[in-house]
C-alpha cells in the first residue's frame, strides 16, 4: 500500500515572480499526514493560510491563482506539479509575497530543492482519486477526458495557427522518474506578439528570456536558441495540467486525454470532475452495477453559454447598422467572453471607409469588443432589462487592419466588477493575431422605457 509523503527537513530559496515581478522567499516545511498542501503568507498580519484546493481558485488567466478575499498566491501550478510528480501529499509552503518565484520557468528547480530536502514516508495510506467510468469535458474547442486507469497517464495535444509552432502531442505515464526526466524541465512559453499585451494587463512583469521561451515568427528569441525537448511546448502544457489537477486535493489515477488545455479549462474540468464523482457515488449506492452502463462516457455539463444573433438582441439594444457582433460565448466561472464578428464586404461602413480600399474602422472594432462585454455582463439574471453605458476607455492600440473576409474574434476579460459597473480588458484577433486592444469601463443603468 502506498504511503503518504512529506519532506524530511526544511529547505528555502528566493526569486522573482513571473507575473507580479515581486521578489519572494519560499520555505518548504514538513507537514503531518492528512494535512495536505498549504501556502502561508508570512508578509501579511496573522500569516493567513490558503489550502491548495480547487475551492480556493480565484483566477486562471495565464496562471492559476488561489486565495481567499484579498489574500492571494499567484502562479502556483509549477510548484504544485513538482509536489505531484514527487508524490508529496503534505507540505507547508511559506511565502513572503504573493507569488512563488518562476525560477527558470519550469518545475525542475522545485524538484531539485524538494529532493535535496529528502522525501519522507508517513504512516497513513495515500488517498487516490479514481474513476469507474469515463468523464468528458468540452468547451470551445478544448476537450479533456478522464478514463479509468490504475495509473496516472497524461496524453496531450496542442495546436496553434503559427508557422513555427503548429501542432505537438505527447503521452507520459506519470511516475516520479518520468516526471523528473521528461516533464519537470519543460519551460513556460509565449509568443513575442503577446508580450506587450501581457504587460499592459499587469502580467509577465518578472518574465524574461532566462525564465520563459519566447517564440517569434520563425525562430526562438532566447539567446541559446535551444529547446530542452523538441516537443517542449506540449510537455509544459502537461506540466501545467498536472499542477492544476493537484488542486483536487489528492493524487489522481486516471488516463487523461487533453486537447488544447489551459488553466481556466483545467480548473473547470477539475471542478466538474469532482461533481461527477460525487454524483456517481450516490448513483452506485442506489442502483445495481449493471444499470450504470460503465462503458458509456459521461459528458460534462456546459460550462459556458453561447448566444446567437437572436439571443444577443434580447440582451443588448444595438441594431443594424450598429450591431457589431454575430455570436458571443460567455464563460461565467472565469468571467470571460468570446465574441465573433464575420466581416463582410457588404458592411455599410465600407462605402466611405474606404471605397477603393475597404478597412474596418478601428472605432468599430472597439465597439464590437464593448458589445461583447455588454453581453457578458447583461447575461446575468440580476441585470435583466438594464443598459450598459460606456464610461471610459484607455490604452487603445490598433496593430493590424481588418478587411472584408476576416473573422474577428473578440476576447473579453473582467478586470474589476462592481454592482453598478465593470472594468474589462478587450482584445481583438484575426487568425490568432492580435489586431486591436483596449481597456474600458462601463456603468449599468436602468432602461427608461
N, C-alpha and C positions, 0 to 999 in steps of 0.2 A: 504493500500500500504506500502510495506517495505521501510524503510528509510535507507540511507547510514549511516555508523557509523565511529567514530574515538574514541580516548581515551579522558578522561576528563582532565587528567593532566599528567605531565611528570613522568617518572619512569626510573630508571637506575640500572645496575648491571654489573658485570665483571666476566670473567672466561677465560679458555684456549680453543683454537680452536681444534677440533677433528683432523684435518689433518695437519694443519700448526704447531700446538703446540704453537701458538702465544697467548699472553695474550691480551685480548680485552675488552675495556669498551664500553658498549652499552647504549645509551639514547633513549628511546621512547618519541616522542613528538606528540601532536595532530596536525592534518592537515585538511585544509578546504575540503569541498565537491568537488568531481570530480578531486582531485589531485592524487589519487592512493597511492600506497605504494612505497616509495623511500628510498634508502640507501644513506648516506652521509659519505664519508671517511674524518674524521676530522684530520687524520695524514698526509694528502697529501696537497700540495700547492693548494689554491683555493677551498678546500673542495669539490672535484668533486662529482656529484650526479649520481646515477645509478638507473634507474627505474626497479622495479620488473616486468620484462616482458620477454616473450619467445624470443623477438627480441634481448635481451641482453645476452642470454646464450652463454658462451664461452667454457663450458666443462660440461660433465655429467658422470664422472667416479668416482664411489663411493661417489658421492655427486654432487650437482648442483652448478655450478659457473656462476655468472653473472658479467658483466662489459663491459668495452669498452677500447680497446688498453691495456695499462699497468695497468689500474685501474680495480681491481678485488675484488669481495667479494665471498668467497668460502662457500659451505655448507649452503645454505640459506633455504633449504627445511623444516627443523623443525620449524624455526621461521615463515615462510610463512604458514605452516599448522596451527599454533596457530592463526594467523590472520584470516585465512579462517574459522576455526572452531568457532571462536567467532564473525564472521560476520563483521570484521573490514575492511572497504573499503579504508580508507585514514589514513596514518600514516607516520611519518618521523622517520627513524631509523639511528641514528648517531653512527658510529663505529670508534674506534680509531686504528683499524688494519684491516687486510684483511680477517678475518673470525669471525663470531659470536661465542660466547662460546658454547661448546657442552653441558654444564651443566651435567645432569645425562644420556644423550643420548636419551632423549625423548622430547616431546613438553610440558610436564607438567609444568616445571619451567617457561616457557614463558607465558603459560596460566595464571598461578598464578600471575605473575607480571602485566600482562595486566588487569586482573580483579581487582587487587589492585589499579591500576591507574583509574579504572572506565571506563565504556563504555558509550559513548555519541552519541545520535542520532542527525543527521543533517537534514536539510530541504529537501535536494534533494532525489529523489527516487533511490533505487538500480537499477543497470543495469545488469540484469541477461543474461547469455548466454543460449539459449535454442535451441532445435533441433525439426525439423518436421519429420525427418526420420532417421533411424539408420545409423551409421558410424562404419566401422570395420577397424582396423589396425592390420596387421600381419607382423612379422619379425623374422625369425629364431627361431621358437618355441614360441615366445611371441605373445599374442593376447590381444588386448584391444578394447573393443566395447563401443560405446556410443549410448544409446537408448533414445527416447523421454520420458520425465517424468516431472511432476510438482514438483518433489522433487530432492534432491541430494542423490543418493544411490550409494554406492561403494561395489561391490562384487569382492572378490579377492581370487585367489588360487596360492599357491607356491608349488614347487616340487624340491627336492634335492636328489641326489644319495648319501645319508648319513645315517648311521644306527640310529643316534639319532634324526635327523630331516629329514623326508621324505616328507610328504605332509601335508599341512594345508590349510584350507579355512575359510572364514568369510564373512559376509554381514552386513553392517550397513547403516541405514538411517542417514545421517549426519545432525544433529541438534546441537545447542550449548550444550545441555545437554548430548547427546550421545557422542559427541566428547570429552568433558571434562572427562566423566567417562570411556568410552570404547576404545578410540584411543590415546588420548594425553599421557597417562602414558607408552605406549609401547616403549621399548628402542631399539636402533640400535644394530646390532649383526654382528658377523663374525665368521668364523671357525678358530681354532687355527693354522692350517697349512697355512693360508693366511697371518698371521701377519708379518712374516719376508719379504715376497714378497711385502706387502704393504709399509713397512718401507723402503725397497730398492727403491721403486718408489717415496719416499719422502712423503708418506701418513701416516696417523694414528700416527703422531708424538705426539699428545696430548691424544691418546687413552689409556685407562687403564681399570681395572676391576670395577672402580666406574662409568664409563660412557659408557660402552658397555657390552653386553653379549658375552662371548667368549665360543664357542661350541667346545668341544672335541669329541673324537671318541664315547664315551658312556656316557658323562656327561657334565655338565656346569662347567667351571673353576671358576666362580665367587664364593667368599667365602661363601655367604649365600645359594648358590645352588637353590635359589627360583626364579620362574618366577612370574611376576605380573598377567599374564593370562596364561592359559595352551596353548593358541594359540598366544602368544605374538609376535612371529616372523611374522606371516601374518598380524597381526594388525599393526606392524610397517611398513610393506610394504604399507598398506592402508594409514598410516600417510604420508609416503614419496610421494605417489601418489597425495594425497590431496594438499600437499605443492607444488609439481611441477605443478599441474593443476592451482594453483592460479596465476601462471605466465601468464595465459590467459588474466589477467587484470581485470576480472570481475568474480563474483560468477557464478558457473555453476549449472544449473538444468538439470540433466540427470541421467540415470541409467547406471553406468559404470560397465562393467564386464571385469576383468583383469586376465590373466593367465601369471604368471611369469614376472610381471612388474619389471622394473629397471629404473634408472634415464635417461639413454640415450633413451630408448624406450618411457618413459613418455613424454620427451621433443619432440621427433619426432612425437608422437601421437598428442600432443598439436598443433604443427605447421601445421600438415596435417589437423587437425580438423578445424582450422581457415580457411585454404584454401578451404576446403569443404563447410563451412558455407558461405563464400564469393561467391563461385560459385553457391551455391544453391539459394542465394538471387537473383542473376541475372536470374537464370532459372525461379524462381517463378514470376519474373516481366515480363517475356516474354512468358510463357506458361500457359495454363489453368490448374487449380489444378488437374483435373482428369488425365492429362497426366504425372504427376510427379511420379506415382506409389509409393505412400507414404509408402507402406508396404515393399518395397524392400530395403534391406541394400545396402549401397554403400561401395565398397571396397577401402581402401586407396591405392594410387599409391605406387609402390615399392619404399622403402627407402634404398634398397641395390641392389647390382648386384652380381649374382653368376656365376663364371667362371668354367666350367667343364674342363676336361683334355685337350680337343682340344683348348678351348679358352685360357687356361693357356699357351699353347705352342705358341700362337700368341703374347703373351706379354713378355715372358722370353725365353732365348735361350737354357735353360737346356734340355737335352735329356737323354734317357736311356744310361747308368745305373745311371745317376746323377740327374734325375728329382725326387725330394723327396716329391712332393705334388700331390694329386689327384683332389682336388677341393678347390676353395677359394671363400668366400663371402666377399665382400667389402662394408663397411658402410661409405660413403663419409662424411656425416654430423658429425659423431663422430670421424672420422679419425682413424678407427679401421678396422681390418680384422680378419677373422676366416678361417684357412686352415685345411684341412683334409688329413691325410695320413693313409691309411689302410696298416698295416704292415703284409706282407705275409711271410710265411716260404720259399718262392721261391726267396726272395731278394738275389741278388748276394753276398752282403757283409757277409751274414751268413756263406758262405763257409769257411771263415777264422776267423770269429768273433762270436761265436767260434763253431767249428764243432759239439761238443757234448753238448754245452750249448749256443744256439743262443741268442745273446743280440745285440740290435741295437746300434752301436757306438754313443757315445754322440755327437761327432763332426757332425754326420749326422742329429741328431735331431736339432742341432743349424742351420745346413744348411737348413733344412726344414722350420724353423722359418724365416730364411733370405729370402728364396724363396717366402714365403707368403708375407713378407714385400715388396719384389720387385713387386709382383702383385698389392698390394695396391697402390704403388707409380706409377708404369708404366701404370696403368689403366687410368690415367688422359690423356685426349687427347693431352695436350701440351708435353707429354713425349713419344709420339708415336715414334717408331724406335730408342729409347735410350737404354742404358745399365745401370744397377745399379751395382756398384763395391764396395765390402767390403772395409772399411777404418779402422775400429777399433771395438774392442769387449771388453766388461767389465762385471764383476760381474757374470760370468757363474757359475751355480751350477747344479749339477746332483743329483736328490733326489731319483729316483727310476728307476729300469731297465725297458726297453721297449722290449717286446719279440713278437714273431710271434703270430698273432691273436689279438693284440692290435689295437685300433683305436686311432691314435694320433691326438689330437685337438690342433691346433697352434693358439694362440691368440696374435694379434699384436696391439700395441697402439703407435701412433706417439707422441713422447715427444717434438720434435722440428723439424719443416720443413723449409727448405730454398729452394731457386730457384734451386740450383745445388746439393742438398744433403738432408739428413734426419737422425735424431736420433730416434730410436724406442726402445720400450720395448717389449720383446718377452717372452711368457710363453707357455709351452707345457704341456698338460694334457692327462691322460688316465682315463676314467670314473670319470671325475671331480677331479682327484687327481693330484696335481702339480708334474711333473716329471723332468722338466728342466726349467731354467730361464736364461735370459741374456739381456744385453743392447748392442746395436751395432749401428754403423754409416756406411752409405754408400754414395757414390757420384754418380751422374748421368753423364754419358759420352756419346758422340756420337759414333754410330757404325762405324767401319772402312770400312765396305762394304755394 
